Amino acid sequence: MKPPVALKKPTILSKHGDKRIDNYFWMKDRENPEVISYLKKENAYGKSVLKPTAKLQEKLYREMKARMKEEESTAPYFKNGYWYYERYEKKKEHPVYCRKKETLKAPEEIIFDANSHAKKHTYYELVSFAVSQDNQWLAFAEDLTGRRLYRISFKNLRTGKISPDTIENTGSDLAWHNDNESLYYTLKDTTTLRPFSVKKHRLGGKRDQLVFEEKDDTFICGISKSKDDTLLFLGSYSSTTTEFRFKSAGDNLDFQLFLKRSKGHEYYPESSGDQFIIKTNHRAPNFKLVSCPQSKRGLKSWKLIQKHDSEVLIEDFEVYEKYLAVQEKKEGLTRLRIYNTKNYRYRFIPPFEQTYTLYIGVNPEYNAETLRIGYSSLTTPHTTYDIHLKSLEKTIAGQTKVLGGFKSKDYKSERIWIKSHDGVKIPVSLVYHKDHFTRRGKNPLLLYAYGSYGSTIDPYFSSARLSLLNRGFVFAIAHIRGGEDLGRHWYDNGKLLKKKNTFLDFIACAENLVRLKYADKEKVFAMGGSAGGLLMGAIANMQPQLWAGIVSNVPFVDVVTTMLDDTIPLTTGEYDEWGNPNEKKYYHYMKAYSPYDNIEAKNYPPMLITSGLHDSQVQYWEPTKYVARLRELKTDNHILILHTNMKAGHGGLPGRFEHLREIALEYAFILFVLSKSAGSENINYI
């Protein structure tokens, strides 16, 4: 089957005296039958190309699914008189949300069965929920399209009946007033998908009250409740600036401004008794912690709790009546600092392994004596720990069971440092099966990274990934600049006019993993998604000969055109990340690396590009145009596949097992390419 050839309808795009010709600009219309027809042709072509892998895809899917325990429950947490948990039933894709009153021996109460709701829709995801203070009402937000425009509904937990009362086109934030009749929520612009206002809904009411509207289109807004349930927080956020308002959750007075926004100042307050605890980057790029009375919130009233440290990034914190827990990162690894709030003396919880993922979990009770954390590593399945805040002793509250004979001791993880183009050392986390790895430069490698928005990709466990490790692959995460792995400067040096560091770091990691004999130079695969898909497009243009194959999921590849269009969802809020191309210096810099604009007539590696028709973050037309232009210009005969999920959005399919089909497709593509490059028909490569 021959690959589809997209129609060329030249559109001239001009800015700053520069002209770009876009032959595929017409693909932007989702309602155009020609667009849908083209997407279906691409899907059919991809299916044809990968037809030899059909049995392998099924095999991969079944072995990944077989490692997962079908009937499983999360570790319960206690909130306002009830134990809450979710569990999965056999042959069901979605969780069942449950609670038990006061003790875990009490009868189970099912508050929401997502499976029964999913039956009514082609796409379904329960995004968030909140229970009223009197435990009678459940407010829940659902995604019915994958577009991230949610619908809020209400369930009476005493009668079990769902109210006809619904709110459309909302965000996921839900915060109950303590009158148990009013819910605060965010409303989204249906075009840009920006949460632009906060409203108050009264159960059974016909008209919701506008509480706040964010006028600056580079900001979004949100609503939340304090941990002690006494206050409501209304926040406005851009990539680099925040502003908060607050009010009592028990009266009908207006919100008060906490501290006026100031460009570049991020602060995050939480209520603790009669004071606020605040994480702030005021004269502290890596953040510091301060406190102040609730009645005096100005900078002069702030009292230092934890000072700024250029080598330690404060990521998160959790307030308690007697303690303060701080999640921080040093040299790319997370650690926990526990304060006694009587004197603010602190102790550290020591690290568990050489490389790992650790984060503060669900801790809703202000007067609790334990800290719930989540933990995993490249060789340790996800584990929930409860840490006693006085003794620092930890107990396992729950651990994901991995079936199929998995033994952690069969695998080894490492953390190494690699020099980038400018001499900066980049941390890399990697894992492999001990029996299938030799340090002789013979193993295939899958290198993954993200590298944007300050998002840190910690070394996490994946039972699906075992299907590659068991076939001799080394899997590595490159902690490249653009994330916050080594602090705020790590992010700042991988954004705006320094964005190319992100791409060069990734290339350096691949080249040096080959040099250090972790991988065969002919068997290096790259993978990234969303902004990580931008990374994939950039490294394909810069060093196409380096990659045996590339998997690029929902990639952000048409940077200039997207950032010039402020009607596209979320664009204006991205200026602090990529720059505003209406300014000449940013236009020319992003044009110099934009994957779509830099496709050339040369050989490219085999590539699998995925997309979602209803994607709200990266519009489907970006990967579609990208593949069409690659087909037009590339000079090789390598596999190029565009797989568009016609029913899903940015995150793919939401079901617990459904998404394994997508992973099986990606892994089958990699193994297929590997077998073809080896001149072998054995696509069950080991």
JOJO-V915908 format. One record per pair of residues at least 24 apart in sequence whose ideal C-beta (glycine too) atoms are under 8 Angstrom apart, sorted by sequence separation. I is the first residue (numbers start at 0). J is the second residue. If there is no record, write none. Layout:
BEGIN
i=I j=J
i=I j=J
END
This chain:
BEGIN
i=75 j=99
i=93 j=117
i=170 j=194
i=195 j=219
i=196 j=220
i=197 j=221
i=224 j=248
i=239 j=263
i=240 j=264
i=241 j=265
i=243 j=267
i=277 j=301
i=283 j=307
i=285 j=309
i=333 j=357
i=335 j=359
i=352 j=376
i=355 j=379
i=409 j=433
i=480 j=504
i=523 j=547
i=524 j=548
i=525 j=549
i=526 j=550
i=527 j=551
i=528 j=552
i=529 j=553
i=532 j=556
i=619 j=643
i=92 j=117
i=116 j=141
i=191 j=216
i=194 j=219
i=195 j=220
i=197 j=222
i=235 j=260
i=240 j=265
i=241 j=266
i=243 j=268
i=282 j=307
i=284 j=309
i=285 j=310
i=288 j=313
i=333 j=358
i=351 j=376
i=371 j=396
i=380 j=405
i=409 j=434
i=411 j=436
i=479 j=504
i=522 j=547
i=524 j=549
i=525 j=550
i=526 j=551
i=527 j=552
i=528 j=553
i=529 j=554
i=530 j=555
i=533 j=558
i=88 j=114
i=111 j=137
i=130 j=156
i=193 j=219
i=194 j=220
i=239 j=265
i=241 j=267
i=285 j=311
i=286 j=312
i=287 j=313
i=352 j=378
i=456 j=482
i=479 j=505
i=521 j=547
i=524 j=550
i=526 j=552
i=528 j=554
i=529 j=555
i=595 j=621
i=603 j=629
i=6 j=33
i=110 j=137
i=183 j=210
i=194 j=221
i=285 j=312
i=286 j=313
i=352 j=379
i=380 j=407
i=445 j=472
i=447 j=474
i=450 j=477
i=455 j=482
i=477 j=504
i=527 j=554
i=559 j=586
i=562 j=589
i=598 j=625
i=75 j=103
i=111 j=139
i=276 j=304
i=285 j=313
i=288 j=316
i=351 j=379
i=379 j=407
i=430 j=458
i=443 j=471
i=444 j=472
i=445 j=473
i=447 j=475
i=448 j=476
i=453 j=481
i=454 j=482
i=455 j=483
i=456 j=484
i=477 j=505
i=640 j=668
i=96 j=125
i=140 j=169
i=153 j=182
i=378 j=407
i=442 j=471
i=443 j=472
i=444 j=473
i=445 j=474
i=446 j=475
i=447 j=476
i=448 j=477
i=450 j=479
i=452 j=481
i=453 j=482
i=454 j=483
i=455 j=484
i=479 j=508
i=505 j=534
i=595 j=624
i=93 j=123
i=140 j=170
i=428 j=458
i=442 j=472
i=443 j=473
i=444 j=474
i=445 j=475
i=447 j=477
i=448 j=478
i=450 j=480
i=451 j=481
i=453 j=483
i=559 j=589
i=595 j=625
i=598 j=628
i=603 j=633
i=638 j=668
i=94 j=125
i=140 j=171
i=151 j=182
i=305 j=336
i=326 j=357
i=442 j=473
i=444 j=475
i=446 j=477
i=448 j=479
i=450 j=481
i=451 j=482
i=477 j=508
i=558 j=589
i=559 j=590
i=594 j=625
i=598 j=629
i=602 j=633
i=606 j=637
i=607 j=638
i=608 j=639
i=610 j=641
i=612 j=643
i=5 j=37
i=93 j=125
i=96 j=128
i=326 j=358
i=378 j=410
i=449 j=481
i=450 j=482
i=477 j=509
i=502 j=534
i=506 j=538
i=558 j=590
i=600 j=632
i=601 j=633
i=602 j=634
i=603 j=635
i=605 j=637
i=606 j=638
i=608 j=640
i=609 j=641
i=610 j=642
i=611 j=643
i=612 j=644
i=616 j=648
i=617 j=649
i=140 j=173
i=151 j=184
i=211 j=244
i=326 j=359
i=337 j=370
i=377 j=410
i=378 j=411
i=435 j=468
i=449 j=482
i=475 j=508
i=501 j=534
i=505 j=538
i=595 j=628
i=599 j=632
i=600 j=633
i=601 j=634
i=602 j=635
i=604 j=637
i=605 j=638
i=606 j=639
i=607 j=640
i=608 j=641
i=609 j=642
i=610 j=643
i=611 j=644
i=612 j=645
i=613 j=646
i=615 j=648
i=616 j=649
i=638 j=671
i=3 j=37
i=139 j=173
i=166 j=200
i=304 j=338
i=378 j=412
i=430 j=464
i=435 j=469
i=453 j=487
i=558 j=592
i=559 j=593
i=598 j=632
i=600 j=634
i=603 j=637
i=605 j=639
i=606 j=640
i=608 j=642
i=609 j=643
i=610 j=644
i=612 j=646
i=613 j=647
i=614 j=648
i=615 j=649
i=638 j=672
i=138 j=173
i=185 j=220
i=278 j=313
i=288 j=323
i=324 j=359
i=335 j=370
i=377 j=412
i=435 j=470
i=436 j=471
i=502 j=537
i=506 j=541
i=510 j=545
i=558 j=593
i=560 j=595
i=598 j=633
i=602 j=637
i=607 j=642
i=609 j=644
i=612 j=647
i=613 j=648
i=614 j=649
i=185 j=221
i=197 j=233
i=232 j=268
i=376 j=412
i=432 j=468
i=435 j=471
i=501 j=537
i=502 j=538
i=506 j=542
i=509 j=545
i=557 j=593
i=558 j=594
i=559 j=595
i=603 j=639
i=611 j=647
i=612 j=648
i=3 j=40
i=138 j=175
i=185 j=222
i=278 j=315
i=288 j=325
i=335 j=372
i=431 j=468
i=432 j=469
i=436 j=473
i=453 j=490
i=475 j=512
i=509 j=546
i=556 j=593
i=557 j=594
i=558 j=595
i=559 j=596
i=611 j=648
i=3 j=41
i=149 j=187
i=164 j=202
i=184 j=222
i=258 j=296
i=278 j=316
i=348 j=386
i=430 j=468
i=452 j=490
i=499 j=537
i=556 j=594
i=557 j=595
i=558 j=596
i=611 j=649
i=136 j=175
i=148 j=187
i=164 j=203
i=183 j=222
i=257 j=296
i=258 j=297
i=304 j=343
i=432 j=471
i=473 j=512
i=502 j=541
i=506 j=545
i=556 j=595
i=557 j=596
i=611 j=650
i=162 j=202
i=230 j=270
i=258 j=298
i=276 j=316
i=554 j=594
i=611 j=651
i=3 j=44
i=148 j=189
i=162 j=203
i=166 j=207
i=229 j=270
i=431 j=472
i=2 j=44
i=276 j=318
i=317 j=359
i=431 j=473
i=451 j=493
i=475 j=517
i=609 j=651
i=0 j=43
i=1 j=44
i=111 j=154
i=132 j=175
i=136 j=179
i=211 j=254
i=226 j=269
i=227 j=270
i=315 j=358
i=316 j=359
i=348 j=391
i=430 j=473
i=431 j=474
i=450 j=493
i=451 j=494
i=0 j=44
i=110 j=154
i=127 j=171
i=129 j=173
i=131 j=175
i=135 j=179
i=138 j=182
i=148 j=192
i=210 j=254
i=225 j=269
i=226 j=270
i=227 j=271
i=315 j=359
i=414 j=458
i=429 j=473
i=430 j=474
i=473 j=517
i=126 j=171
i=127 j=172
i=128 j=173
i=129 j=174
i=130 j=175
i=132 j=177
i=147 j=192
i=225 j=270
i=227 j=272
i=317 j=362
i=320 j=365
i=346 j=391
i=348 j=393
i=429 j=474
i=430 j=475
i=473 j=518
i=110 j=156
i=127 j=173
i=129 j=175
i=133 j=179
i=138 j=184
i=146 j=192
i=319 j=365
i=320 j=366
i=324 j=370
i=412 j=458
i=429 j=475
i=569 j=615
i=0 j=47
i=132 j=179
i=269 j=316
i=271 j=318
i=276 j=323
i=318 j=365
i=319 j=366
i=321 j=368
i=428 j=475
i=429 j=476
i=568 j=615
i=569 j=616
i=0 j=48
i=108 j=156
i=131 j=179
i=174 j=222
i=183 j=231
i=270 j=318
i=272 j=320
i=319 j=367
i=322 j=370
i=427 j=475
i=428 j=476
i=568 j=616
i=81 j=130
i=151 j=200
i=153 j=202
i=172 j=221
i=173 j=222
i=174 j=223
i=175 j=224
i=269 j=318
i=337 j=386
i=427 j=476
i=172 j=222
i=174 j=224
i=183 j=233
i=427 j=477
i=428 j=478
i=451 j=501
i=568 j=618
i=79 j=130
i=170 j=221
i=172 j=223
i=177 j=228
i=335 j=386
i=337 j=388
i=377 j=428
i=427 j=478
i=450 j=501
i=567 j=618
i=78 j=130
i=271 j=323
i=377 j=429
i=378 j=430
i=425 j=477
i=426 j=478
i=609 j=661
i=79 j=132
i=81 j=134
i=129 j=182
i=317 j=370
i=377 j=430
i=425 j=478
i=80 j=134
i=337 j=391
i=425 j=479
i=450 j=504
i=540 j=594
i=554 j=608
i=79 j=134
i=176 j=231
i=425 j=480
i=450 j=505
i=479 j=534
i=537 j=592
i=539 j=594
i=549 j=604
i=551 j=606
i=548 j=604
i=549 j=605
i=550 j=606
i=551 j=607
i=553 j=609
i=609 j=665
i=174 j=231
i=405 j=462
i=423 j=480
i=448 j=505
i=537 j=594
i=540 j=597
i=547 j=604
i=548 j=605
i=549 j=606
i=550 j=607
i=551 j=608
i=552 j=609
i=553 j=610
i=561 j=618
i=607 j=664
i=354 j=412
i=410 j=468
i=426 j=484
i=536 j=594
i=540 j=598
i=543 j=601
i=544 j=602
i=546 j=604
i=547 j=605
i=548 j=606
i=549 j=607
i=551 j=609
i=553 j=611
i=607 j=665
i=353 j=412
i=354 j=413
i=426 j=485
i=446 j=505
i=535 j=594
i=536 j=595
i=540 j=599
i=543 j=602
i=548 j=607
i=550 j=609
i=352 j=412
i=353 j=413
i=354 j=414
i=405 j=465
i=448 j=508
i=537 j=597
i=543 j=603
i=544 j=604
i=561 j=621
i=353 j=414
i=399 j=460
i=401 j=462
i=533 j=594
i=543 j=604
i=553 j=614
i=607 j=668
i=446 j=508
i=555 j=617
i=399 j=462
i=446 j=509
i=553 j=616
i=554 j=617
i=557 j=620
i=605 j=668
i=324 j=388
i=401 j=465
i=539 j=603
i=553 j=617
i=557 j=621
i=444 j=509
i=539 j=604
i=556 j=621
i=136 j=202
i=322 j=388
i=446 j=512
i=555 j=621
i=556 j=622
i=321 j=388
i=539 j=606
i=554 j=621
i=557 j=624
i=605 j=672
i=444 j=512
i=554 j=622
i=556 j=624
i=557 j=625
i=271 j=340
i=319 j=388
i=423 j=492
i=444 j=513
i=553 j=622
i=556 j=625
i=177 j=248
i=178 j=249
i=551 j=622
i=554 j=625
i=176 j=248
i=177 j=249
i=175 j=248
i=176 j=249
i=440 j=513
i=444 j=517
i=174 j=248
i=354 j=428
i=444 j=518
i=442 j=517
i=443 j=518
i=444 j=519
i=440 j=516
i=442 j=518
i=443 j=519
i=423 j=500
i=439 j=516
i=440 j=517
i=442 j=519
i=446 j=523
i=450 j=527
i=381 j=459
i=438 j=516
i=440 j=518
i=441 j=519
i=444 j=522
i=446 j=524
i=447 j=525
i=449 j=527
i=452 j=530
i=381 j=460
i=421 j=500
i=425 j=504
i=438 j=517
i=440 j=519
i=443 j=522
i=444 j=523
i=445 j=524
i=446 j=525
i=447 j=526
i=448 j=527
i=449 j=528
i=451 j=530
i=498 j=577
i=380 j=460
i=440 j=520
i=442 j=522
i=443 j=523
i=444 j=524
i=445 j=525
i=446 j=526
i=447 j=527
i=449 j=529
i=450 j=530
i=451 j=531
i=495 j=575
i=377 j=458
i=379 j=460
i=419 j=500
i=423 j=504
i=427 j=508
i=443 j=524
i=445 j=526
i=449 j=530
i=450 j=531
i=495 j=576
i=376 j=458
i=377 j=459
i=378 j=460
i=380 j=462
i=421 j=503
i=425 j=507
i=449 j=531
i=451 j=533
i=494 j=576
i=495 j=577
i=496 j=578
i=331 j=414
i=376 j=459
i=377 j=460
i=420 j=503
i=425 j=508
i=429 j=512
i=448 j=531
i=451 j=534
i=494 j=577
i=495 j=578
i=375 j=459
i=376 j=460
i=419 j=503
i=420 j=504
i=447 j=531
i=450 j=534
i=375 j=460
i=419 j=504
i=427 j=512
i=449 j=534
i=532 j=617
i=420 j=506
i=448 j=534
i=420 j=507
i=529 j=616
i=419 j=507
i=429 j=517
i=496 j=584
i=529 j=617
i=418 j=507
i=419 j=508
i=496 j=585
i=536 j=625
i=417 j=507
i=495 j=585
i=498 j=588
i=502 j=592
i=532 j=622
i=548 j=638
i=226 j=317
i=417 j=508
i=498 j=589
i=226 j=318
i=496 j=588
i=499 j=591
i=418 j=511
i=499 j=592
i=417 j=511
i=498 j=592
i=331 j=426
i=417 j=512
i=132 j=228
i=330 j=426
i=553 j=649
i=377 j=474
i=358 j=457
i=552 j=651
i=357 j=457
i=415 j=515
i=356 j=457
i=355 j=457
i=356 j=458
i=355 j=458
i=356 j=459
i=354 j=458
i=356 j=460
i=443 j=547
i=552 j=665
i=550 j=665
i=550 j=668
i=550 j=669
i=529 j=649
i=548 j=668
i=548 j=669
i=333 j=457
i=452 j=576
i=548 j=672
i=451 j=576
i=547 j=672
i=548 j=673
i=547 j=673
i=328 j=455
i=547 j=676
i=226 j=362
i=226 j=363
i=228 j=365
i=227 j=365
i=226 j=365
i=526 j=665
i=524 j=669
i=331 j=478
i=524 j=672
i=79 j=228
i=522 j=673
i=331 j=484
i=331 j=485
i=522 j=676
i=328 j=483
i=330 j=485
i=521 j=676
i=328 j=484
i=328 j=485
i=328 j=486
i=314 j=483
i=312 j=483
i=312 j=485
i=312 j=486
i=311 j=486
i=312 j=487
i=310 j=486
i=309 j=486
i=463 j=659
i=463 j=662
i=467 j=666
i=466 j=666
i=470 j=670
i=285 j=486
i=286 j=487
i=284 j=486
i=285 j=487
i=467 j=669
i=284 j=487
i=284 j=488
i=280 j=487
i=284 j=491
i=470 j=683
i=471 j=684
i=238 j=452
i=470 j=684
i=471 j=685
i=470 j=685
i=469 j=685
i=445 j=669
i=443 j=673
i=443 j=684
i=435 j=685
i=76 j=360
i=79 j=363
i=76 j=361
i=78 j=363
i=76 j=362
i=77 j=363
i=78 j=364
i=76 j=363
i=77 j=364
i=77 j=367
i=76 j=371
i=74 j=371
i=74 j=383
i=73 j=383
i=74 j=396
i=74 j=397
i=73 j=397
i=72 j=397
i=71 j=399
i=71 j=400
i=68 j=399
i=68 j=400
i=67 j=401
i=68 j=402
i=238 j=572
i=66 j=401
i=67 j=402
i=237 j=572
i=238 j=573
i=66 j=402
i=238 j=574
i=239 j=575
i=65 j=402
i=66 j=403
i=238 j=575
i=65 j=403
i=237 j=575
i=238 j=576
i=66 j=405
i=62 j=403
i=216 j=565
i=219 j=572
i=217 j=571
i=218 j=572
i=216 j=571
i=217 j=572
i=216 j=572
i=217 j=574
i=217 j=575
i=191 j=565
i=191 j=566
i=193 j=568
i=190 j=566
i=191 j=567
i=192 j=568
i=193 j=569
i=191 j=568
i=192 j=569
i=190 j=568
i=191 j=569
i=193 j=571
i=191 j=570
i=193 j=572
i=191 j=571
i=67 j=462
i=66 j=462
i=66 j=463
i=63 j=462
i=66 j=465
i=63 j=463
i=63 j=465
i=63 j=466
i=62 j=466
i=59 j=466
i=192 j=615
i=145 j=611
i=146 j=613
i=148 j=615
i=145 j=613
i=146 j=614
i=147 j=615
i=144 j=613
i=145 j=614
i=146 j=615
i=147 j=616
i=145 j=615
i=122 j=613
i=145 j=646
i=147 j=648
i=145 j=647
i=146 j=648
i=147 j=649
i=145 j=648
i=144 j=648
i=145 j=649
i=145 j=650
i=142 j=648
i=145 j=653
i=142 j=653
i=122 j=646
i=121 j=646
i=122 j=647
i=122 j=648
i=124 j=653
i=122 j=652
i=123 j=653
i=122 j=653
i=24 j=560
i=117 j=654
i=21 j=560
i=19 j=559
i=19 j=560
i=12 j=560
i=14 j=563
i=12 j=563
i=93 j=653
i=92 j=653
i=93 j=654
i=94 j=655
i=92 j=654
i=93 j=655
i=92 j=655
i=91 j=655
i=92 j=656
i=92 j=657
i=14 j=580
i=14 j=581
i=15 j=583
i=87 j=655
i=17 j=586
i=17 j=587
i=15 j=586
i=19 j=590
i=14 j=586
i=15 j=587
i=17 j=590
i=38 j=612
i=19 j=596
i=38 j=619
i=41 j=623
i=29 j=612
i=38 j=623
i=41 j=626
i=34 j=620
i=37 j=623
i=67 j=655
i=34 j=623
i=67 j=656
i=29 j=619
i=37 j=627
i=48 j=638
i=27 j=618
i=29 j=620
i=49 j=640
i=48 j=640
i=64 j=656
i=27 j=620
i=26 j=620
i=45 j=640
i=64 j=659
i=44 j=640
i=45 j=641
i=63 j=659
i=23 j=620
i=26 j=623
i=45 j=642
i=26 j=624
i=41 j=640
i=42 j=641
i=60 j=659
i=63 j=662
i=23 j=623
i=24 j=624
i=41 j=641
i=42 j=642
i=60 j=660
i=63 j=663
i=23 j=624
i=26 j=627
i=41 j=642
i=42 j=643
i=41 j=643
i=21 j=624
i=38 j=641
i=42 j=645
i=59 j=662
i=60 j=663
i=23 j=627
i=56 j=660
i=59 j=663
i=22 j=627
i=23 j=628
i=38 j=643
i=22 j=628
i=39 j=645
i=57 j=663
i=38 j=645
i=56 j=663
i=59 j=666
i=56 j=664
i=59 j=667
i=22 j=631
i=56 j=667
i=55 j=667
i=49 j=664
i=52 j=667
i=55 j=670
i=52 j=668
i=55 j=671
i=49 j=667
i=52 j=670
i=49 j=668
i=52 j=671
i=51 j=671
i=5 j=627
i=49 j=671
i=7 j=631
i=5 j=630
i=58 j=683
i=4 j=630
i=5 j=631
i=3 j=630
i=55 j=682
i=2 j=630
i=55 j=683
i=52 j=682
i=51 j=682
i=2 j=639
END
